[in-house]
Amino acid sequence: MNILGISAFYHDSAAALLQQGQIIAAAQEERFTRRKHDPSFPLQAIKYCLHEAALQLKDIEAIAFYDKPFLKFERLLETYYAFAPMGLRSFLTAMPVWLKEKLFLKRLLRKELAKIDPIAAKKIKLLFPEHHLSHAASAFYPSGLTEAAILTVDGVGEWTTTSLALGRGQDITVLQELRFPHSLGLLYSAVTYFLGFKVNAGEYKVMGLAPYGNLQAESTQNYIRLIKRTLVQVQEDGSIWLNQKYFNYATGLTMLPDIKWQNLFGFPRRLPESELEQKHCDMALAIQTVTEEIMLKLAREVKRLTGAADLCLAGGVALNSVANGKLQNSGLFRHIFIQPAAGDAGGALGAALAAHYLYFKQERTITPGPDAMQGTYLGPAFPNWAVAEIIKKYRAVAEIVNEEDLTTRTATLLAAGNIVGWFQGRMEFGPRALGNRSILADPRNPEMQKKLNLSIKFRESFRPFAPTVLVEDAQQYFQLPGTSPYMLLVQPIKPSLRRALPKKFNKLTLTEKLYCQRSALPAITHVDFSARIQTVHAETNPLFWKLLQAFKKITGHGLLVNTSFNVRGEPIVCTPADAYTCFMRTQMDYLVMGNYIFTKGQQPPWPEKTDWQKQYGLD
């Protein structure tokens, strides 16, 4: 049985393919079109999935779309009716698109699929599981758990914004739901908008900005009080009620009424790209604190309802790795599995899995070992001959080496302070680069965070970088209970690695805080002594594991800085051409792609030790 899952027409469109319940391929459309968060029909992603499985469209038993369009249309109509006469402009903007395309989604899907195979497109079965069921299925079925509580939290699907469910065997039973317009995801997105970041793209920036706030400051505590007193009422079971007088998302063209928020919090909405001030940091910390409180209450409630020992998480809010770390530390659950593509892209996979188990009633077999996401390496891979074609096309300077020399020489370059683009194997599915489409560096280098942000990624200087560490060495560096293969858990670094902060740290500016030496691993230590950790496992990524082993042999440390192989505003690279173009446009020192090591011109392959290495005794 071959089932194709699709998510599209909102943001982060994607496709995923199952064969006999096994995940064969999955990818976001943005990686092929090079349009970040591309919402369009995932034509290229579908073509890739079919190619990976050596199938044609006629071989697919069913296509599952990740939500129900008629339910979503019902929600739009009822919402406009409830808020009338407000929202007329938004109504007039939205309705033509719905009446022309989205309402008749079956027709639209068949029209797009006809670009692949016109005959098969007319015959193929189309299924429409609900949005939050797709999220729940994406987390539970690949988790490897026979029974688990399931918590899904996002902006909104059709009506649901939060669901609490029980997964048992091949069944998922939804126990409670929170409905639109009351949404934790939309509350967080509203603050994201108020702080000058892009909705559905900048929420992780708010999470990264929060540690620069001061929780003890009166301003932060006041923001928390105002959020909980005026914007949202939080109940003990985690359910919330949002005061719609302070939000426009239900029927407006913006997230919130600027003047009301300015009057409430005492400062205007920050304009994009303008300077970040302490009040913005404190506001980010306030919404992060409220979010963590709500997530913990929801987790306690789903635990009470199910009695399950384990938890599965999905939905866009499940990408909040700081809140995930707090859930892990709560001890409520024995094990937490978070879908690595927790947002809408993962809905494509969840829709296919829901169709397989709930519609077609296929038996679920769980085998011992890691989860079924295969390290989330589910995208396209490229052979060495494809890399050789890039060398020929661009007259690139590159040297081919065997695998053992590849990891040793790359580790040597990293230990010498170089920044290396690392392009290997199958592309990751989801928002995180996990060692196949990554930019790597030495975490011991105190200058590395600044250099990576400003000269490589071209992004805000406050943004933290994640460590990737050998799973067997993780406890040496981090207070991490268990593993974190998908870079979705934030935990503190060990106290023994920390350095004392200045006595007046909280009075420093954001920039001054950023460049304080916080630990022996400054490039991956955030201002609150935390890190978003990826544990690397030999079973799922043997070559990346070997690279870390080689770096450990040279430096004594089995960990690296790992950030996604892209620059600001662009998707993670997909093809060798994408990688080479990104390499040449930035100040990356080397590119390792397949068995080739690329340089820029005639650089010496073994650079001398830099001043910072001598200063810190690393030579």
C-alpha positions, 0 to 999 in steps of 0.5 A: 500500500502506497500512500502520499501525504500533502500539506499546502496552501498555508505555509511550509507545504510538504509531501511525504510517502509511505510504503506499507506504513514505512516512511520512504521520503518526505520533503518541504516544497521550499527546498526545491523552489527556494522560496522560504516557507513556500505555501504552494502546492508541493509539486516538486516535493511530490515528484521527489517522493515518487522518484525516491520510491521508484513509483508513478502517481498511478501506483499510489492508493490514496492521497491524504491532505492534512486538513478538512477544507469545508470545516475550515471554511465553516470556521471562517464564515462563522467567525466573520458572522460573529464579529460582523460588521468588523472584518469586512475588508478581510472578508472581501479579501479572503472569500474570492480565493476560497470560492475560486480555489480552496473550497473546491480543494478536490478539484484543485488537487486533481488539477495540480496532480494532473501536471504529473499524470492526468489520467491517474489524477482523475482516479486517485482516492483523496482523503482529508483527516482533520488538521490536529489529527494529522499532527497527532498521527505525525507524532504518535505513529513514528514514536515507537510507543505502543501507548502515549498521551498526545498533545498538539498545540499550534495556531489553528487548524479547522476549529481546533487550536489544541488537542489532548489525545490518547494513542494506543496501538493503531488508534488515536482517541481525541479526549479534549480540544480547545477551539478558535479563536483561543489559541496559545500559538496565535498568542505567541505569534501576536507577541512575535508580530508586536516585537517586529518579527514575521508571523509563522517565521519569527517565533523562534527568534522570540524564543532566542531573544527571551534569555536576554530579558531579566525575570526579576525586573519589574518591567518583565513581571509587569508584562507577565501580569498584563498578559495574564490579566488582560490578554489571556485567562489561563485555567488550571487544566491549561485551557485559555481564553483570549480577549479578542478586543486585543487581537485582529487575527480573527477577521483583520489583516494584522495580528493585533491593534497596535494602539491598544497594545502600545497603551497596554504595555507602554511602548509601540510595536517594534518596526522590523530591523529596528534596534532591539532594546531591553524592553523587547527582551523582557517582553520576549521573556514574559511571553515565553514564561507564560507559554511554558506555564500553559504547556506544563498545565496542558501536560498535567491535564493530558497526563491526568486524562490518559494516565500514560507514562509517555508523551508525544508532541506536535504542532508548531508550538512543539518547536519551542525547544525551551518549553520542551526542556521544561516539560522534560524536567517536570518528570511528568512523563518517562519519555517525550517524543517530539515530531521533528517536523512538528509544524505544518510540513509534518502534517503531510506525514501525519495525514498519510499515517492517519490514512494508513492506520485509521482509514485503511485499518492497517496493522501497526507493528512496532520494532525495538530500537529508535523511532521510525523517523530514521533520524529525519533524513528523508530528503534527496541525496546526491552521488559523487558524480553530481558533485563532480558536475558542479566542479566542472560547471563552476570550475571549482577548486576541490580535492577528492578524498576517501571517507576516513581521510574526509572526516580526519581532514575536516576535523583538522580544519574545524579544529584550526578555527575554520567554518565548514559547510557539510553536505552529505547523504539525504536532506533532513525533513523539518526545520532543523539541519541535523548533520547532512545540510549543516554549517559546522564550527569549533564551539570553543572559539569565543569569536565564532558566534559573532562571525557565524551570525554576521559573516555567514548567516547574515542574521541578527547577532543575538541568535544562539547556535546549537551544539551537536554532540556524540550521544555517548558524551552528552552527559559530559557537557549538558544536564540532559536527561536522555537523548535529543536527536532532533535538536528540540530540547534546550537544557543547561550546560554543566556548571563545571563549564560555566564562567562567572558573569559580571556583577552588573550583567543585567544592566548591560546592553544586549550586545554587551551581554552577547559577548560576555564569556559565559563558558568554556564553549562560548559559541554554543552557550546562550546567555542563560547558560543553556543550549539547544542540543542535538545528540548524534547517533552512529545508527542514524548518521554514521558519517557525522558520528565519525566526524565528531569522533575525529574532532574528539581525537584531535581536540578532546571534545566530541561536539561541534557548532551545528547551524543550518546550511543557508543564509537568512531569508533562504531555505536550507540548501537541497542540491550540490548547486545550492550548497556551492552557491551558498558557500561562495556567497559567504565567508565559509572557509571550506565546503565538504560535499560528498567525498570532495573538499572545496576551497576558494581558490588556492588557499593552503589546506592546513592553516596556521593556528590562530591567535585565539587558539594560542590565547586559550591554550588550545594549541 
